[in-house]
Amino acid sequence: MRIDRLKPIFFLTVCTLFLTASPARAKATWKAGTAKAVITPTEKMWLAGFANRTNPATGSKLMDLWVKAMALEDASGHRAVILTADLLGIPQSVYQHVSAAIEKKYALQPDQILLCASHTHCGPVLRDALYDIYPLDQTQRDLIEKYTTQLESQMIDVAGAAIANLEPVRITAGQGTTAFAVNRRNNPEPKVSDLIETGELKGPVDHSVPVLAVYSPDGKLKSVLFGYACHNTTLQLSEWSGDYAGFAQIALEKNHPGTQAMFFMGCGGDQNPLPRHEVYISQRYGHMLASAVEEVLLAPPHNLPPELVTKMKMVTLPFGKPLTVDELQTLKNDSQAPTRRWATRWLDFLQSGKTTVRDYPFPIQAWQFGGQQLLLTLGGEPVVDYANKFKQSFGPQTWVAGYCNDVMTYIPSLRVLREDAVTKPGARWGYEGSYCFVVYGLPAKRWGENVEDLITGGAKELVGEIQK
């Protein structure tokens, strides 16, 4: 056989091998990248959360506080970035600055950016948030401004580092359960131990533990994102701490060396970890949560195809009736110092001839992973009714995160809002639907009664866009 007669066959074989090995013909896959940075304050700043604190932090720490990022890219090149942080909440100005910078530097739109606060009550006060709770002098205000500006830079840099670290991965989704969250409105804290013993706890809860696991091509766990609907209020220390969510992340990262564990809060506005107030209890809850995640990781994997859809909507939520000068004059002499500071500030504002805003832009996102797993995110501190309602509407495996992007105050359901129309003595009632506006410093005393309908309508619209 002549050699030149083999040339066409040889050429065809080489071309076939080339096309088979070409990246364009390679199996489509997810890409993911991670990064993190310590955000523990180095100054003795005020801790955000409990209004009965009388002094700033001691400067010591039970554990470091972190901001962590996970960047994702699907087979079409669509990207998103998730940032989780050991913070009480993310104020509007921080969200606006960080998301605008990420959009400019990394070409991500707001629907592709998710900022999550763990809601630890052992983290720092941030700019323009909770200023009426504490007696902040100018020195403290300057520290808060300095820290917040540095935090914004760290969040932007960590997002960029995660994007720069994108590499092929496999992503799975699952859901576990753990039961330490208790509805704090229906179960007085001093009685909780007895109620647990007799099996008489009341009120709605959401004990699900969503888990998104990211694996490197060699099968090693690269990152795990998980959530739970419960306040991070086990501890009321004067030390920096990530509370039970911090202990859960530490446990998972210890169990899986090299893994980045990330936590998001569910709709835990009316959920508390009870009993509480001891470090060992916080560790116990952290380990319970980590164990629930481990159970999901041990189950047969539910692999997600490399498809990511991200949608976002800002819903205008109305405040209730406006504040009046007479009402504020009375509250200026209230027995509670936070109420006095809040009333004095808004009284001065009105008497200067200005008018207060009457509504607030509320962020809602809908993400879908692999054409299957739905994640809804809400701003503020939503009560558990929202998670339960959305799971009923969109399926029990739906994940619902609160405390996302902008934490402006509590988000009551209509049930809670109406329960809190009149404060009842000896119970939590009155806080999530009313007094929280004073705590967060807003120019009203409560939301309008149609907020649940507006939020529900916004979520359904986004899910409808995804499912077209």
C-alpha positions in Angstrom: 0.0 0.0 0.0 1.3 3.4 -0.9 2.0 5.9 1.9 0.3 8.8 0.0 -3.0 6.8 -0.1 -3.0 6.8 3.7 -2.8 10.6 4.0 -6.5 11.3 3.8 -7.3 8.6 6.4 -4.6 10.0 8.7 -5.8 13.6 8.2 -9.4 12.6 9.0 -8.4 10.6 12.1 -6.3 13.6 13.5 -9.2 16.0 12.9 -11.6 13.7 14.6 -9.3 13.4 17.7 -8.8 17.2 17.7 -12.5 17.9 17.6 -13.2 15.3 20.3 -10.6 16.8 22.6 -11.6 20.4 21.8 -12.8 22.5 24.8 -15.9 23.3 22.8 -16.7 19.5 22.9 -15.7 19.0 26.5 -18.5 18.2 28.9 -20.1 21.4 30.2 -19.5 22.1 33.9 -19.8 24.5 36.7 -17.0 26.8 37.7 -16.6 28.1 41.3 -14.1 30.2 43.2 -13.8 31.1 46.9 -12.0 33.7 49.0 -12.3 35.1 52.5 -10.9 37.8 54.8 -10.9 38.4 58.6 -13.1 41.4 59.5 -12.7 41.3 63.3 -12.5 44.9 64.5 -9.3 46.0 66.1 -10.9 48.9 68.0 -13.2 48.8 71.0 -16.4 49.5 69.0 -20.0 49.0 70.1 -21.5 45.6 69.4 -24.7 45.5 67.4 -27.8 43.9 68.6 -28.9 43.8 72.2 -30.2 47.2 73.3 -29.4 46.6 77.0 -25.6 46.8 76.4 -24.0 49.6 78.3 -20.4 49.5 77.0 -18.5 48.9 73.8 -16.7 45.6 73.1 -13.8 44.7 75.3 -11.6 44.2 72.3 -11.2 40.5 72.9 -12.7 37.8 70.7 -14.2 34.3 71.1 -13.5 33.7 67.4 -12.6 35.8 64.4 -15.3 37.4 62.3 -15.2 36.7 58.5 -16.4 37.8 55.2 -16.4 34.9 52.7 -17.2 34.9 49.0 -18.2 32.2 46.5 -18.2 33.0 42.8 -20.2 30.8 40.4 -20.2 30.4 36.7 -22.5 28.1 34.7 -21.9 26.5 31.3 -23.1 29.6 29.4 -20.7 31.9 31.3 -23.4 33.4 33.5 -21.8 34.4 36.8 -22.9 35.3 40.3 -21.2 35.9 43.6 -22.4 35.2 47.1 -20.9 37.0 50.1 -21.6 35.9 53.7 -20.4 37.9 56.7 -20.4 37.7 60.5 -22.5 40.8 60.9 -25.8 41.7 62.5 -27.0 43.1 59.2 -26.0 44.9 56.0 -27.2 48.5 56.0 -28.5 50.1 52.8 -25.4 52.2 52.2 -23.1 49.2 52.5 -25.2 47.2 50.0 -25.3 50.1 47.6 -21.6 50.8 47.7 -20.5 47.2 47.5 -22.9 46.1 44.8 -22.1 49.2 42.7 -18.4 48.6 42.9 -18.7 44.9 42.1 -20.9 45.8 39.1 -18.3 48.3 37.9 -15.2 46.2 38.5 -16.5 42.7 37.6 -19.4 43.4 35.3 -22.0 41.7 37.5 -25.6 43.1 37.7 -27.4 43.5 41.0 -29.4 40.3 40.4 -26.0 38.4 40.2 -24.8 39.7 43.6 -26.0 38.3 47.0 -24.8 39.7 50.3 -25.8 37.7 53.4 -25.5 38.7 57.1 -25.4 35.9 59.7 -27.1 38.2 62.2 -24.6 37.6 65.0 -25.2 39.9 67.9 -21.5 39.9 68.7 -20.4 41.9 65.7 -19.8 45.6 65.2 -22.3 48.5 64.7 -22.1 49.7 61.1 -22.7 53.0 59.4 -26.3 54.4 59.7 -27.6 51.4 61.5 -28.9 51.1 65.1 -27.6 54.6 66.0 -30.5 55.2 68.4 -29.9 52.1 70.5 -26.6 53.2 72.0 -25.2 56.5 73.4 -22.7 56.9 70.5 -20.3 59.9 70.9 -18.4 61.3 68.0 -15.4 59.1 68.7 -17.5 56.0 68.3 -19.2 57.4 65.2 -15.8 58.0 63.6 -14.7 54.4 64.5 -17.9 53.1 62.9 -17.4 55.1 59.7 -13.7 54.0 59.5 -14.5 50.3 60.0 -17.5 50.3 57.6 -15.4 51.9 54.8 -12.7 49.3 55.4 -15.3 46.5 55.4 -16.7 47.7 52.1 -13.3 47.5 50.5 -12.7 44.0 51.9 -16.1 42.8 50.6 -15.3 44.1 47.1 -11.8 42.6 47.2 -13.0 39.2 48.4 -15.6 39.1 45.7 -12.9 39.8 43.1 -10.6 37.2 44.5 -13.3 34.6 44.3 -14.0 35.4 40.7 -10.3 35.3 39.9 -10.2 31.8 41.4 -12.9 30.2 39.2 -12.2 26.6 38.3 -14.2 23.6 37.2 -16.4 22.0 39.9 -19.4 19.8 40.6 -22.3 21.2 42.6 -24.9 19.3 44.6 -27.9 20.4 46.6 -29.7 18.8 49.6 -31.6 19.6 52.7 -31.3 18.4 56.3 -32.9 19.4 59.6 -32.0 20.4 63.1 -34.5 21.5 65.8 -33.0 24.0 68.2 -34.9 27.1 66.8 -37.9 28.0 69.0 -40.7 30.5 68.1 -39.9 33.2 70.6 -43.3 34.9 70.3 -45.3 31.9 71.4 -42.9 30.4 74.0 -41.8 32.6 76.9 -38.0 32.1 77.3 -38.1 31.2 81.1 -40.6 28.4 80.3 -38.9 26.9 77.3 -37.0 24.2 79.1 -40.2 22.9 80.7 -42.1 23.3 77.4 -39.5 21.2 75.6 -39.7 18.5 78.4 -43.5 18.3 78.1 -43.5 18.6 74.3 -45.7 21.7 74.4 -43.7 24.2 72.3 -46.0 26.3 70.1 -45.8 28.5 67.1 -44.5 28.1 63.5 -40.9 27.1 62.9 -38.6 26.2 59.9 -36.1 23.6 61.0 -34.8 22.9 57.5 -31.0 23.1 56.7 -30.4 23.9 53.0 -27.0 22.8 51.7 -25.2 23.7 48.5 -22.0 21.7 48.2 -19.2 22.5 45.8 -16.6 19.7 44.8 -13.4 20.0 43.0 -12.8 17.6 40.1 -10.8 15.3 42.4 -13.9 14.9 44.6 -12.7 17.0 47.4 -15.2 19.3 49.1 -14.2 22.9 48.1 -17.0 24.9 49.7 -20.3 24.4 51.4 -23.1 27.0 51.7 -25.8 26.2 54.3 -28.6 28.0 56.1 -30.9 28.0 59.1 -33.8 30.1 60.3 -32.8 31.2 63.8 -31.5 34.3 65.5 -27.7 34.2 66.2 -28.4 35.3 69.8 -27.1 32.4 71.9 -24.4 34.7 73.3 -24.6 38.2 74.8 -20.9 38.8 75.3 -18.8 41.9 75.1 -16.4 39.9 72.8 -16.5 39.4 69.0 -18.1 36.2 68.0 -20.0 34.5 65.1 -22.2 32.7 67.7 -23.6 29.3 66.8 -23.2 29.9 63.0 -19.5 30.7 63.6 -19.1 27.4 65.6 -20.9 25.5 62.8 -18.5 26.9 60.2 -15.5 26.2 62.3 -16.6 22.6 62.8 -17.2 22.0 59.1 -13.9 23.5 58.1 -12.2 21.3 60.7 -13.9 18.2 59.4 -13.0 19.0 55.8 -9.5 20.7 55.7 -9.3 23.2 52.9 -13.0 23.7 52.7 -14.7 27.1 53.0 -17.9 26.9 55.0 -20.5 29.7 54.5 -23.7 30.4 56.4 -26.8 32.3 55.5 -29.8 33.2 57.7 -33.2 31.9 56.9 -36.5 33.6 57.9 -35.6 33.7 61.6 -37.1 37.0 62.6 -39.2 35.4 65.3 -37.0 32.4 66.0 -34.5 32.1 68.9 -32.0 29.5 69.9 -33.4 28.4 73.3 -32.2 27.8 75.9 -29.2 30.1 75.5 -26.6 32.5 77.1 -23.8 30.1 77.6 -20.8 29.4 75.4 -21.2 25.7 75.6 -24.8 26.0 74.4 -23.7 28.0 71.4 -21.1 25.4 70.6 -23.7 22.7 71.0 -26.1 24.4 68.5 -23.2 25.0 66.1 -22.3 21.3 66.2 -25.9 20.3 65.8 -26.1 22.5 62.7 -22.8 21.2 61.3 -24.0 17.6 61.9 -27.2 18.3 59.9 -25.0 19.5 57.0 -22.8 16.4 57.3 -25.8 14.2 57.0 -26.6 15.9 53.7 -23.1 15.5 52.5 -23.1 11.8 53.3 -26.4 11.2 51.4 -26.3 10.1 47.7 -25.5 13.4 45.9 -28.1 15.3 43.9 -25.9 16.8 41.2 -27.0 20.0 39.6 -26.6 20.7 35.9 -24.4 23.8 35.2 -27.3 26.2 34.7 -27.8 29.4 36.8 -30.6 31.8 36.5 -30.7 35.0 38.6 -33.5 37.5 38.9 -34.1 40.5 41.2 -36.8 43.0 42.0 -37.0 46.0 44.3 -40.5 46.2 45.8 -41.7 49.5 47.3 -43.1 48.8 50.8 -45.2 51.5 52.4 -44.8 52.6 56.0 -47.9 52.8 58.3 -49.3 56.2 59.4 -46.8 59.0 59.6 -45.3 60.3 62.8 -46.8 63.3 64.4 -45.2 66.0 66.5 -47.5 65.4 69.4 -46.7 61.7 69.4 -43.0 62.3 69.3 -43.3 64.9 72.1 -44.7 62.2 74.3 -42.2 59.6 73.3 -39.3 62.0 73.9 -39.9 61.4 77.6 -40.3 57.6 77.3 -38.7 55.4 80.0 -36.6 53.6 77.3 -33.4 55.5 76.3 -33.5 54.2 72.6 -37.1 55.4 72.3 -36.1 58.8 73.7 -33.2 59.2 71.3 -35.3 58.0 68.3 -38.2 60.4 69.2 -35.9 63.3 69.8 -34.1 62.9 66.4 -37.3 62.7 64.4 -39.0 65.5 66.3 -36.1 67.8 65.5 -36.4 66.6 61.9 -40.1 67.5 61.6 -39.7 70.7 63.4 -37.1 71.8 60.9 -39.8 71.8 58.3 -38.7 68.5 56.6 -41.0 65.6 55.7 -40.2 61.9 56.3 -40.2 59.3 53.5 -43.3 57.1 53.4 -41.9 53.9 51.9 -38.8 51.8 51.4 -37.2 49.9 48.5 -37.2 46.2 49.5 -34.9 43.7 47.7 -36.1 40.3 46.6 -34.1 37.8 44.5 -34.9 34.5 42.9 -32.0 32.2 41.9 -32.3 28.8 40.3 -29.5 26.3 40.3 -29.4 23.5 37.6 -33.0 24.2 36.5 -34.1 22.6 39.8 -33.1 24.2 43.1 -34.9 27.5 43.9 -33.4 30.1 46.3 -35.5 33.1 47.3 -33.8 35.9 49.2 -35.4 38.7 51.2 -34.1 41.8 52.8 -34.7 42.7 56.4 -35.5 40.3 59.2 -38.5 38.3 57.8 -40.5 36.1 60.2 -40.8 32.4 59.6 -44.3 32.7 58.0 -42.6 33.8 54.7 -40.4 30.6 54.4 -43.4 28.4 55.2 -45.6 30.3 52.7 -43.1 30.1 49.9 -42.4 26.4 50.5 -46.1 25.8 50.2 -46.3 27.8 47.0 -43.1 26.7 45.2 -42.4 23.3 46.8 -41.0 22.0 50.1 -37.4 22.0 48.8 -37.5 25.7 48.2 -34.7 27.6 50.1 -35.7 31.0 51.6 -33.0 33.3 52.9 -33.6 36.5 54.9 -31.1 39.2 56.1 -30.0 39.6 52.5 -28.6 42.7 50.8 -30.3 45.3 53.0 -31.4 44.7 56.6 -33.6 47.8 57.3 -35.9 46.3 60.0 -38.1 43.3 60.7 -40.5 42.0 58.1 -43.7 40.8 59.7 -46.4 38.8 58.0 -49.9 40.2 58.2 -50.6 37.8 61.0 -47.7 39.2 63.1 -48.5 42.8 62.1 -52.0 42.5 63.3 -51.0 40.7 66.5 -48.7 43.5 67.3 -51.3 46.3 66.7 -51.8 46.2 70.4 -48.8 45.3 72.7 -49.7 42.5 75.1 -47.9 42.5 78.4 -45.7 39.6 79.4 -45.0 38.4 75.8 -42.8 39.1 72.7 -45.8 40.5 70.9 -45.3 44.1 70.0 -41.7 43.9 68.8 -41.5 42.2 65.4 -44.5 44.1 64.1 -44.1 47.5 65.8 -41.3 48.4 68.2 -38.6 47.2 65.8 -39.1 50.4 63.8 -37.8 52.4 66.8 -34.8 50.0 67.2 -33.9 50.4 63.6 -34.5 54.2 63.6 -37.0 54.3 60.8 -39.4 57.3 60.5 -42.6 55.4 61.3 -43.9 52.9 63.9 -44.8 50.0 61.6 -45.3 48.8 58.0 -48.5 49.2 56.1 -50.8 46.2 56.2 -50.2 45.2 52.6 -46.4 44.4 52.9 -46.9 40.6 52.9 -49.0 40.8 49.7 -46.4 43.0 48.0 -43.5 40.7 49.0 -45.4 37.6 48.0 -46.4 39.2 44.7 -42.8 40.2 44.0 -41.5 36.7 44.7 -44.2 35.0 42.6 -43.3 37.4 39.7 -39.6 36.5 39.8 -40.3 32.7 40.1 -42.7 33.1 37.1 -39.9 34.7 35.1 -37.5 31.9 35.9 -40.0 29.2 35.0 -41.0 30.6 31.7 
